[in-house]
């Protein structure tokens, strides 16, 4: 079993027993890393969580798979951390996938309107497949794309990638070339 520090030098310098992270590099996909999370993410440990994951991003891992099977609680601050990671990797051609989310953790994502911003898969093979097929360079247009505003649920249509406001609640939204919608 590979040590975290062998994958990302200095990753385990700072640790917190409330959130354990085990790393697994996916050799078949360039820049792909699985982070097995165990414990919880809240206001008190989210800064350390962000610091450690940012170290992975700075090392060149932009395709992040978070295995949340042993994550038993995530506060709104913790979900904000995932949003931060998504914003950090998207400009570098990366993305996030969340796996095995516990029902009560998923409920927090849904209540805050974030469940549709993240790619959620059932298992590691699906997650790796998402990145394998994503990196092929061939893109079929997803536009025009019809979707619902994550804040007010108004049905919207985007004809191209970019930033715009919801016509109902005026929330600023962004949509990327793959059709992924997130708060702008």
MDTraj code that builds the backbone (N, CA, C; nanometers):
import mdtraj as md
import numpy as np

residues = "UNK UNK UNK UNK UNK UNK UNK UNK UNK UNK UNK UNK UNK UNK UNK UNK UNK UNK UNK UNK UNK UNK UNK UNK UNK UNK UNK UNK UNK UNK UNK UNK UNK UNK UNK UNK UNK UNK UNK UNK UNK UNK UNK UNK UNK UNK UNK UNK UNK UNK UNK UNK UNK UNK UNK UNK UNK UNK UNK UNK UNK UNK UNK UNK UNK UNK UNK UNK UNK UNK UNK UNK UNK UNK UNK UNK UNK UNK UNK UNK UNK UNK UNK UNK UNK UNK UNK UNK UNK UNK UNK UNK UNK UNK UNK UNK UNK UNK UNK UNK UNK UNK UNK UNK UNK UNK UNK UNK UNK UNK UNK UNK UNK UNK UNK UNK UNK UNK UNK UNK UNK UNK UNK UNK UNK UNK UNK UNK UNK UNK UNK UNK UNK UNK UNK UNK UNK UNK UNK UNK UNK UNK UNK UNK UNK UNK UNK UNK UNK UNK UNK UNK UNK UNK UNK UNK UNK UNK UNK UNK UNK UNK UNK UNK UNK UNK UNK UNK UNK UNK UNK UNK UNK UNK UNK UNK UNK UNK UNK UNK UNK UNK UNK UNK".split()
xyz = np.array([
    [0.0849, -0.1183, 0.0000],
    [0.0000, 0.0000, 0.0000],
    [0.0895, 0.1248, 0.0000],
    [0.0603, 0.2169, -0.0908],
    [0.1409, 0.3368, -0.1064],
    [0.1102, 0.4368, 0.0044],
    [0.2134, 0.4993, 0.0532],
    [0.2036, 0.6029, 0.1541],
    [0.1584, 0.7328, 0.0868],
    [0.0717, 0.8115, 0.1533],
    [0.0257, 0.9388, 0.0968],
    [0.1415, 1.0302, 0.0576],
    [0.2465, 1.0338, 0.1404],
    [0.3596, 1.1222, 0.1134],
    [0.4405, 1.0787, -0.0089],
    [0.4281, 0.9521, -0.0500],
    [0.4939, 0.9061, -0.1728],
    [0.4214, 0.9593, -0.2958],
    [0.2906, 0.9762, -0.2849],
    [0.2108, 1.0288, -0.3964],
    [0.2233, 1.1810, -0.4029],
    [0.2079, 1.2474, -0.2882],
    [0.2196, 1.3929, -0.2784],
    [0.3132, 1.4233, -0.1618],
    [0.4366, 1.4621, -0.1911],
    [0.5323, 1.4895, -0.0843],
    [0.4776, 1.5919, 0.0169],
    [0.4841, 1.5568, 0.1444],
    [0.4393, 1.6466, 0.2505],
    [0.2905, 1.6476, 0.2764],
    [0.2151, 1.5584, 0.2108],
    [0.0698, 1.5591, 0.2259],
    [0.0265, 1.5343, 0.3705],
    [0.0964, 1.4443, 0.4386],
    [0.0562, 1.4069, 0.5745],
    [0.1311, 1.4824, 0.6838],
    [0.1919, 1.5951, 0.6505],
    [0.2621, 1.6725, 0.7538],
    [0.1629, 1.7179, 0.8607],
    [0.0506, 1.7741, 0.8158],
    [-0.0548, 1.8138, 0.9095],
    [-0.1684, 1.7141, 0.8973],
    [-0.2155, 1.6647, 1.0104],
    [-0.3263, 1.5695, 1.0111],
    [-0.4278, 1.6114, 1.1156],
    [-0.5476, 1.5620, 1.0997],
    [-0.6535, 1.5846, 1.1982],
    [-0.7307, 1.4540, 1.2086],
    [-0.7440, 1.4025, 1.3305],
    [-0.8125, 1.2744, 1.3483],
    [-0.9611, 1.2799, 1.3139],
    [-1.0186, 1.4002, 1.3056],
    [-1.1609, 1.4105, 1.2722],
    [-1.1872, 1.3820, 1.1240],
    [-1.0826, 1.3951, 1.0407],
    [-1.0959, 1.3670, 0.8970],
    [-0.9682, 1.2998, 0.8485],
    [-0.9792, 1.1740, 0.8166],
    [-0.8649, 1.0997, 0.7632],
    [-0.8780, 1.0954, 0.6110],
    [-0.7653, 1.1118, 0.5432],
    [-0.7632, 1.1082, 0.3964],
    [-0.6574, 1.0079, 0.3526],
    [-0.6998, 0.9123, 0.2693],
    [-0.6056, 0.8171, 0.2101],
    [-0.6065, 0.8413, 0.0603],
    [-0.4890, 0.8460, -0.0006],
    [-0.4765, 0.8767, -0.1429],
    [-0.4514, 0.7511, -0.2263],
    [-0.5039, 0.7531, -0.3487],
    [-0.4756, 0.6481, -0.4465],
    [-0.4627, 0.7151, -0.5827],
    [-0.3470, 0.6997, -0.6445],
    [-0.3239, 0.7563, -0.7777],
    [-0.3819, 0.6599, -0.8815],
    [-0.4510, 0.7151, -0.9820],
    [-0.5042, 0.6348, -1.0924],
    [-0.4085, 0.6517, -1.2101],
    [-0.3266, 0.5501, -1.2320],
    [-0.2224, 0.5603, -1.3346],
    [-0.2779, 0.5655, -1.4765],
    [-0.3975, 0.5108, -1.4979],
    [-0.4528, 0.5048, -1.6336],
    [-0.5074, 0.6397, -1.6821],
    [-0.5245, 0.7373, -1.5908],
    [-0.5763, 0.8688, -1.6281],
    [-0.4808, 0.9751, -1.5733],
    [-0.4227, 1.0535, -1.6634],
    [-0.3257, 1.1563, -1.6235],
    [-0.3909, 1.2569, -1.5279],
    [-0.3234, 1.2823, -1.4146],
    [-0.3704, 1.3823, -1.3190],
    [-0.4896, 1.3396, -1.2351],
    [-0.5148, 1.2085, -1.2274],
    [-0.6325, 1.1585, -1.1551],
    [-0.5921, 1.1032, -1.0182],
    [-0.6654, 1.1448, -0.9162],
    [-0.6366, 1.1053, -0.7789],
    [-0.7663, 1.0733, -0.7061],
    [-0.7664, 0.9616, -0.6317],
    [-0.8804, 0.9275, -0.5466],
    [-0.8440, 0.9663, -0.4041],
    [-0.9356, 1.0363, -0.3382],
    [-0.9177, 1.0741, -0.1986],
    [-1.0261, 1.0029, -0.1179],
    [-0.9857, 0.9059, -0.0372],
    [-1.0793, 0.8320, 0.0478],
    [-1.0956, 0.9107, 0.1773],
    [-1.2148, 0.9643, 0.1994],
    [-1.2409, 1.0476, 0.3161],
    [-1.3090, 0.9647, 0.4241],
    [-1.2634, 0.9835, 0.5479],
    [-1.3204, 0.9104, 0.6597],
    [-1.3326, 1.0046, 0.7787],
    [-1.4545, 1.0192, 0.8307],
    [-1.4786, 1.1090, 0.9430],
    [-1.5829, 1.2121, 0.9068],
    [-1.5516, 1.3391, 0.9327],
    [-1.6462, 1.4456, 0.9022],
    [-1.5723, 1.5723, 0.8601],
    [-1.6468, 1.6624, 0.7925],
    [-1.5913, 1.7919, 0.7521],
    [-1.6845, 1.8990, 0.8077],
    [-1.6298, 1.9869, 0.8901],
    [-1.7091, 2.0956, 0.9463],
    [-1.6268, 2.2242, 0.9491],
    [-1.6773, 2.3255, 1.0155],
    [-1.6117, 2.4554, 1.0221],
    [-1.4714, 2.4450, 1.0808],
    [-1.4530, 2.3538, 1.1758],
    [-1.3267, 2.3462, 1.2474],
    [-1.2147, 2.2788, 1.1687],
    [-1.2473, 2.1833, 1.0845],
    [-1.1404, 2.1136, 1.0119],
    [-1.1391, 2.1427, 0.8617],
    [-1.2305, 2.2266, 0.8135],
    [-1.2384, 2.2506, 0.6685],
    [-1.1151, 2.3236, 0.6148],
    [-1.0530, 2.4114, 0.6949],
    [-0.9321, 2.4805, 0.6471],
    [-0.8185, 2.3826, 0.6220],
    [-0.7988, 2.2891, 0.7145],
    [-0.6946, 2.1881, 0.6965],
    [-0.7286, 2.0974, 0.5778],
    [-0.8565, 2.0623, 0.5630],
    [-0.9024, 1.9828, 0.4481],
    [-0.8672, 2.0557, 0.3182],
    [-0.9000, 2.1846, 0.3105],
    [-0.8707, 2.2620, 0.1897],
    [-0.7204, 2.2702, 0.1637],
    [-0.6435, 2.2910, 0.2682],
    [-0.4988, 2.3016, 0.2543],
    [-0.4396, 2.1736, 0.1955],
    [-0.4852, 2.0594, 0.2467],
    [-0.4313, 1.9314, 0.2013],
    [-0.4718, 1.9028, 0.0566],
    [-0.5973, 1.9286, 0.0224],
    [-0.6420, 1.9023, -0.1153],
    [-0.5789, 2.0022, -0.2114],
    [-0.5622, 2.1266, -0.1689],
    [-0.4940, 2.2254, -0.2541],
    [-0.3521, 2.1800, -0.2864],
    [-0.2869, 2.1138, -0.1921],
    [-0.1517, 2.0607, -0.2152],
    [-0.1563, 1.9581, -0.3293],
    [-0.2620, 1.8768, -0.3323],
    [-0.2782, 1.7791, -0.4404],
    [-0.2978, 1.8497, -0.5747],
    [-0.3794, 1.9553, -0.5749],
    [-0.4062, 2.0304, -0.6980],
    [-0.2775, 2.0980, -0.7467],
    [-0.2026, 2.1578, -0.6547],
    [-0.0764, 2.2240, -0.6902],
    [0.0265, 2.1250, -0.7441],
    [0.0165, 1.9992, -0.7023],
    [0.1079, 1.8951, -0.7491],
    [0.0711, 1.8479, -0.8901],
    [-0.0456, 1.8906, -0.9404],
    [-0.0846, 1.8547, -1.0765],
    [-0.2039, 1.7609, -1.0865],
    [-0.2640, 1.7273, -0.9747],
    [-0.3841, 1.6426, -0.9779],
    [-0.5057, 1.7327, -0.9946],
    [-0.5672, 1.7244, -1.1134],
    [-0.6841, 1.8096, -1.1418],
    [-0.8104, 1.7282, -1.1641],
    [-0.7970, 1.5982, -1.1678],
    [-0.9126, 1.5089, -1.1818],
    [-0.9266, 1.4357, -1.0490],
    [-1.0122, 1.4914, -0.9636],
    [-1.0223, 1.4444, -0.8258],
    [-1.1481, 1.3614, -0.8045],
    [-1.1296, 1.2447, -0.7455],
    [-1.2408, 1.1563, -0.7102],
    [-1.2433, 1.1477, -0.5578],
    [-1.3500, 1.1978, -0.4984],
    [-1.3647, 1.1918, -0.3534],
    [-1.4553, 1.0740, -0.3184],
    [-1.3972, 0.9724, -0.2539],
    [-1.4770, 0.8598, -0.2071],
    [-1.5298, 0.8970, -0.0690],
    [-1.6605, 0.9184, -0.0609],
    [-1.7242, 0.9686, 0.0613],
    [-1.7935, 0.8578, 0.1400],
    [-1.7629, 0.7314, 0.1117],
    [-1.8290, 0.6189, 0.1769],
    [-1.8162, 0.6182, 0.3278],
    [-1.7058, 0.6696, 0.3809],
    [-1.6855, 0.6743, 0.5260],
    [-1.6928, 0.8160, 0.5812],
    [-1.7519, 0.9050, 0.5041],
    [-1.7712, 1.0432, 0.5481],
    [-1.9113, 1.0509, 0.6065],
    [-1.9214, 1.0730, 0.7382],
    [-2.0535, 1.0652, 0.7993],
    [-2.1193, 1.1995, 0.8273],
    [-2.0497, 1.3093, 0.7996],
    [-2.1115, 1.4409, 0.8174],
    [-2.0337, 1.5438, 0.7368],
    [-2.1070, 1.6341, 0.6701],
    [-2.0459, 1.7475, 0.6005],
    [-2.1323, 1.8695, 0.6298],
    [-2.0709, 1.9736, 0.6865],
    [-2.1446, 2.0975, 0.7112],
    [-2.1478, 2.1796, 0.5825],
    [-2.2199, 2.2908, 0.5867],
    [-2.2234, 2.3783, 0.4688],
    [-2.0841, 2.4326, 0.4385],
    [-2.0019, 2.4524, 0.5407],
    [-1.8634, 2.4963, 0.5199],
    [-1.7855, 2.3894, 0.4441],
    [-1.8090, 2.2632, 0.4781],
    [-1.7437, 2.1520, 0.4087],
    [-1.7837, 2.1470, 0.2627],
    [-1.9108, 2.1691, 0.2362],
    [-1.9569, 2.1702, 0.0967],
    [-1.8931, 2.2876, 0.0224],
    [-1.8750, 2.3980, 0.0922],
    [-1.8042, 2.5118, 0.0334],
    [-1.6625, 2.4745, -0.0088],
    [-1.5993, 2.3836, 0.0676],
    [-1.4649, 2.3367, 0.0320],
    [-1.4683, 2.2639, -0.1023],
    [-1.5670, 2.1764, -0.1218],
    [-1.5788, 2.1041, -0.2492],
    [-1.5997, 2.2023, -0.3645],
    [-1.6799, 2.3068, -0.3414],
    [-1.7028, 2.4087, -0.4440],
    [-1.5715, 2.4801, -0.4769],
    [-1.4931, 2.5100, -0.3745],
    [-1.3618, 2.5731, -0.3927],
    [-1.2724, 2.4852, -0.4811],
    [-1.2711, 2.3542, -0.4541],
    [-1.1880, 2.2630, -0.5337],
    [-1.2341, 2.2606, -0.6787],
    [-1.3652, 2.2596, -0.6984],
    [-1.4198, 2.2573, -0.8339],
    [-1.3748, 2.3819, -0.9107],
    [-1.3826, 2.4972, -0.8458],
    [-1.3387, 2.6222, -0.9098],
    [-1.1886, 2.6222, -0.9366],
    [-1.1116, 2.5519, -0.8540],
    [-0.9667, 2.5470, -0.8720],
    [-0.9256, 2.4564, -0.9878],
    [-0.9961, 2.3445, -1.0088],
    [-0.9533, 2.2486, -1.1115],
    [-1.0169, 2.2728, -1.2483],
    [-1.1351, 2.3341, -1.2524],
    [-1.2042, 2.3557, -1.3812],
    [-1.1187, 2.4325, -1.4818],
    [-1.0556, 2.5458, -1.4428],
    [-0.9742, 2.6195, -1.5407],
    [-0.8527, 2.5401, -1.5899],
    [-0.8145, 2.4370, -1.5173],
    [-0.7002, 2.3546, -1.5550],
    [-0.7439, 2.2304, -1.6315],
    [-0.8706, 2.2276, -1.6740],
    [-0.9220, 2.1138, -1.7493],
    [-0.9612, 1.9957, -1.6617],
    [-0.9724, 2.0191, -1.5324],
    [-1.0065, 1.9113, -1.4403],
    [-1.1519, 1.9134, -1.3995],
    [-1.1845, 1.8257, -1.3054],
    [-1.3213, 1.8168, -1.2556],
    [-1.3190, 1.7365, -1.1265],
    [-1.4346, 1.7255, -1.0635],
    [-1.4510, 1.6478, -0.9408],
    [-1.5576, 1.5424, -0.9615],
    [-1.5389, 1.4299, -0.8963],
    [-1.6429, 1.3276, -0.8896],
    [-1.6555, 1.2881, -0.7435],
    [-1.7788, 1.2761, -0.6982],
    [-1.8055, 1.2303, -0.5625],
    [-1.8639, 1.0900, -0.5701],
    [-1.8151, 1.0018, -0.4827],
    [-1.8586, 0.8611, -0.4816],
    [-1.9175, 0.8223, -0.3483],
    [-2.0075, 0.7267, -0.3510],
    [-2.0583, 0.6600, -0.2316],
    [-2.1001, 0.7571, -0.1218],
    [-2.1746, 0.8610, -0.1576],
    [-2.2175, 0.9600, -0.0593],
    [-2.3261, 0.9007, 0.0304],
    [-2.3060, 0.9113, 0.1610],
    [-2.4042, 0.8642, 0.2580],
    [-2.5325, 0.9463, 0.2419],
    [-2.6508, 0.8840, 0.2620],
    [-2.7770, 0.9573, 0.2432],
    [-2.7870, 1.0881, 0.3216],
    [-2.7440, 1.0891, 0.4479],
    [-2.7573, 1.2136, 0.5254],
    [-2.6599, 1.3218, 0.4779],
    [-2.5463, 1.2812, 0.4210],
    [-2.4520, 1.3780, 0.3640],
    [-2.5088, 1.4307, 0.2318],
    [-2.5643, 1.3415, 0.1515],
    [-2.6232, 1.3824, 0.0239],
    [-2.7383, 1.4806, 0.0459],
    [-2.8123, 1.4585, 0.1541],
    [-2.9250, 1.5464, 0.1859],
    [-2.8776, 1.6911, 0.2064],
    [-2.7609, 1.7091, 0.2694],
    [-2.7057, 1.8435, 0.2883],
    [-2.6723, 1.9059, 0.1523],
    [-2.6121, 1.8268, 0.0626],
    [-2.5826, 1.8755, -0.0730],
    [-2.7115, 1.9209, -0.1414],
    [-2.8178, 1.8397, -0.1281],
    [-2.9450, 1.8730, -0.1927],
    [-3.0088, 1.9965, -0.1315],
    [-3.0122, 2.0030, 0.0016],
    [-3.0744, 2.1167, 0.0696],
    [-3.0088, 2.2484, 0.0311],
    [-2.8784, 2.2456, 0.0123],
    [-2.8059, 2.3671, -0.0242],
    [-2.8052, 2.3915, -0.1754],
    [-2.8644, 2.3008, -0.2515],
    [-2.8738, 2.3185, -0.3965],
    [-2.7472, 2.2836, -0.4725],
    [-2.6555, 2.2076, -0.4098],
    [-2.5282, 2.1781, -0.4737],
    [-2.5215, 2.0409, -0.5383],
    [-2.6217, 1.9574, -0.5185],
    [-2.6130, 1.8204, -0.5697],
    [-2.5979, 1.8167, -0.7212],
    [-2.6511, 1.9175, -0.7915],
    [-2.6412, 1.9137, -0.9376],
    [-2.5130, 1.9768, -0.9913],
    [-2.4317, 2.0380, -0.9044],
    [-2.3058, 2.0960, -0.9502],
    [-2.1947, 1.9933, -0.9565],
    [-2.2133, 1.8835, -0.8875],
    [-2.1073, 1.7846, -0.8765],
    [-2.1446, 1.6586, -0.9525],
    [-2.0439, 1.5954, -1.0090],
    [-2.0631, 1.4667, -1.0738],
    [-2.0650, 1.3622, -0.9634],
    [-2.1757, 1.2937, -0.9513],
    [-2.1896, 1.1930, -0.8466],
    [-2.2028, 1.0575, -0.9141],
    [-2.1129, 0.9674, -0.8804],
    [-2.1106, 0.8338, -0.9394],
    [-2.1266, 0.7291, -0.8300],
    [-2.1625, 0.6079, -0.8731],
    [-2.1885, 0.4999, -0.7772],
    [-2.0637, 0.4244, -0.7349],
    [-1.9645, 0.4168, -0.8253],
    [-1.8456, 0.3378, -0.7908],
    [-1.7219, 0.3944, -0.8612],
    [-1.6075, 0.3416, -0.8224],
    [-1.4791, 0.3919, -0.8737],
    [-1.4656, 0.3709, -1.0245],
    [-1.5133, 0.2579, -1.0760],
    [-1.5039, 0.2328, -1.2204],
    [-1.5787, 0.3399, -1.3001],
    [-1.6982, 0.3783, -1.2531],
    [-1.7752, 0.4830, -1.3208],
    [-1.7015, 0.6167, -1.3155],
    [-1.6414, 0.6451, -1.2005],
    [-1.5697, 0.7723, -1.1840],
    [-1.4481, 0.7795, -1.2758],
    [-1.3698, 0.6728, -1.2791],
    [-1.2524, 0.6690, -1.3673],
    [-1.2990, 0.6749, -1.5128],
    [-1.4069, 0.6072, -1.5449],
    [-1.4647, 0.6106, -1.6798],
    [-1.5071, 0.7512, -1.7200],
    [-1.5602, 0.8262, -1.6251],
    [-1.6002, 0.9646, -1.6509],
    [-1.4790, 1.0446, -1.6985],
    [-1.3655, 1.0294, -1.6306],
    [-1.2459, 1.1030, -1.6691],
    [-1.1817, 1.0460, -1.7944],
    [-1.1901, 0.9148, -1.8144],
    [-1.1315, 0.8532, -1.9336],
    [-1.2035, 0.9013, -2.0584],
    [-1.3365, 0.9009, -2.0558],
    [-1.4123, 0.9425, -2.1742],
    [-1.4063, 1.0934, -2.1908],
    [-1.3914, 1.1670, -2.0779],
    [-1.3879, 1.3126, -2.0802],
    [-1.2622, 1.3642, -2.1485],
    [-1.1516, 1.2923, -2.1348],
    [-1.0247, 1.3425, -2.1851],
    [-0.9946, 1.3054, -2.3285],
    [-1.0909, 1.2622, -2.4039],
    [-1.0665, 1.2171, -2.5400],
    [-1.0489, 1.3258, -2.6424],
    [-1.0823, 1.4493, -2.6092],
    [-1.0635, 1.5586, -2.7022],
    [-1.1760, 1.5751, -2.8023],
    [-1.2630, 1.4772, -2.8131],
    [-1.3753, 1.4917, -2.9058],
    [-1.4963, 1.5375, -2.8254],
    [-1.5545, 1.6464, -2.8659],
    [-1.6668, 1.6962, -2.7867],
    [-1.7891, 1.7140, -2.8747],
    [-1.8948, 1.6492, -2.8332],
    [-2.0222, 1.6686, -2.9006],
    [-2.0891, 1.7846, -2.8297],
    [-2.1479, 1.8725, -2.9041],
    [-2.2065, 1.9907, -2.8432],
    [-2.3236, 1.9534, -2.7526],
    [-2.3237, 2.0122, -2.6342],
    [-2.4328, 1.9885, -2.5398],
    [-2.5327, 2.1040, -2.5456],
    [-2.5056, 2.1991, -2.6341],
    [-2.5909, 2.3164, -2.6441],
    [-2.6838, 2.3043, -2.7626],
    [-2.8035, 2.3586, -2.7546],
    [-2.8591, 2.4280, -2.6393],
    [-2.8895, 2.3299, -2.5248],
    [-2.8675, 2.3769, -2.4020],
    [-2.8889, 2.2948, -2.2827],
    [-3.0031, 2.3548, -2.2022],
    [-3.0973, 2.2684, -2.1657],
    [-3.2087, 2.3105, -2.0813],
    [-3.1846, 2.2518, -1.9428],
    [-3.1954, 2.3358, -1.8408],
    [-3.1696, 2.2932, -1.7030],
    [-3.2509, 2.3803, -1.6083],
    [-3.2500, 2.3460, -1.4815],
    [-3.3206, 2.4237, -1.3807],
    [-3.2210, 2.5035, -1.2961],
    [-3.2587, 2.6264, -1.2613],
    [-3.1764, 2.7090, -1.1738],
    [-3.1619, 2.6364, -1.0400],
    [-3.0405, 2.6243, -0.9891],
    [-3.0205, 2.5533, -0.8622],
    [-3.0797, 2.6259, -0.7414],
    [-3.1115, 2.7535, -0.7558],
    [-3.1654, 2.8311, -0.6438],
    [-3.3184, 2.8321, -0.6447],
    [-3.3778, 2.8702, -0.7572],
    [-3.5244, 2.8861, -0.7598],
    [-3.5965, 2.7810, -0.8444],
    [-3.5227, 2.6941, -0.9119],
    [-3.5771, 2.5856, -0.9958],
    [-3.6448, 2.6320, -1.1240],
    [-3.6252, 2.7568, -1.1631],
    [-3.6801, 2.8063, -1.2897],
    [-3.6120, 2.7316, -1.4045],
    [-3.6904, 2.6912, -1.5027],
    [-3.6366, 2.6227, -1.6194],
    [-3.5653, 2.7255, -1.7072],
    [-3.4388, 2.6973, -1.7410],
    [-3.3568, 2.7900, -1.8188],
    [-3.2975, 2.7194, -1.9402],
    [-3.2566, 2.8004, -2.0366],
    [-3.1942, 2.7458, -2.1573],
    [-3.0665, 2.8234, -2.1846],
    [-2.9565, 2.7510, -2.2044],
    [-2.8293, 2.8144, -2.2393],
    [-2.7934, 2.7717, -2.3809],
    [-2.7585, 2.8681, -2.4648],
    [-2.7232, 2.8366, -2.6036],
    [-2.5736, 2.8171, -2.6222],
    [-2.4955, 2.8625, -2.5202],
    [-2.3506, 2.8461, -2.5276],
    [-2.2923, 2.8557, -2.3874],
    [-2.1650, 2.8206, -2.3737],
    [-2.0959, 2.8304, -2.2448],
    [-2.0787, 2.9775, -2.2074],
    [-2.0766, 3.0047, -2.0762],
    [-2.0545, 3.1413, -2.0307],
    [-2.1251, 3.1681, -1.8992],
    [-2.1323, 3.2962, -1.8636],
    [-2.1979, 3.3376, -1.7398],
    [-2.3247, 3.4139, -1.7738],
    [-2.4280, 3.3968, -1.6914],
    [-2.5522, 3.4697, -1.7119],
    [-2.6323, 3.4720, -1.5829],
    [-2.7413, 3.5487, -1.5820],
    [-2.8281, 3.5582, -1.4644],
    [-2.9560, 3.4794, -1.4873],
    [-3.0032, 3.4181, -1.3809],
    [-3.1340, 3.3524, -1.3855],
    [-3.2388, 3.4617, -1.4037],
    [-3.3313, 3.4422, -1.4952],
    [-3.4328, 3.5436, -1.5223],
    [-3.5320, 3.5586, -1.4065],
    [-3.5395, 3.4572, -1.3209],
    [-3.6345, 3.4617, -1.2097],
    [-3.5730, 3.5214, -1.0829],
    [-3.4657, 3.4607, -1.0308],
    [-3.4094, 3.5016, -0.9008],
    [-3.2840, 3.5881, -0.9139],
    [-3.2365, 3.6090, -1.0357],
    [-3.1202, 3.6939, -1.0653],
    [-2.9868, 3.6381, -1.0155],
    [-2.9824, 3.5094, -0.9787],
    [-2.8573, 3.4467, -0.9377],
    [-2.7640, 3.4383, -1.0577],
    [-2.6356, 3.4666, -1.0356],
    [-2.5379, 3.4558, -1.1440],
    [-2.4965, 3.3088, -1.1547],
    [-2.5088, 3.2556, -1.2737],
    [-2.4745, 3.1167, -1.3020],
    [-2.3673, 3.1125, -1.4092],
    [-2.2946, 3.0035, -1.4093],
    [-2.1947, 2.9820, -1.5142],
    [-2.2170, 2.8424, -1.5696],
    [-2.1912, 2.8285, -1.6987],
    [-2.2022, 2.6973, -1.7619],
    [-2.0778, 2.6780, -1.8472],
    [-2.0135, 2.5628, -1.8301],
    [-1.8901, 2.5401, -1.9048],
    [-1.9183, 2.4669, -2.0362],
    [-1.8143, 2.4413, -2.1117],
    [-1.8303, 2.3783, -2.2443],
    [-1.8899, 2.2381, -2.2378],
    [-1.8770, 2.1717, -2.1235],
    [-1.9347, 2.0378, -2.1128],
    [-2.0796, 2.0428, -2.0665],
    [-2.1319, 2.1649, -2.0403],
    [-2.2706, 2.1781, -1.9973],
    [-2.2879, 2.1740, -1.8472],
    [-2.1784, 2.1706, -1.7731],
    [-2.1837, 2.1692, -1.6266],
    [-2.2236, 2.3080, -1.5772],
    [-2.3238, 2.3149, -1.4909],
    [-2.3742, 2.4427, -1.4393],
    [-2.3253, 2.4596, -1.2958],
    [-2.2791, 2.5798, -1.2640],
    [-2.2390, 2.6082, -1.1267],
    [-2.2612, 2.7556, -1.0964],
    [-2.2602, 2.7911, -0.9683],
    [-2.2792, 2.9299, -0.9299],
    [-2.1607, 3.0111, -0.9803],
    [-2.1921, 3.1239, -1.0436],
    [-2.0895, 3.1986, -1.1121],
    [-2.0259, 3.3068, -1.0348],
])
top = md.Topology()
chain = top.add_chain()
for i, resn in enumerate(residues, 1):
    res = top.add_residue(resn, chain, resSeq=i)
    for name in ("N", "CA", "C"):
        top.add_atom(name, md.element.get_by_symbol(name[0]), res)
traj = md.Trajectory(xyz[None], top)
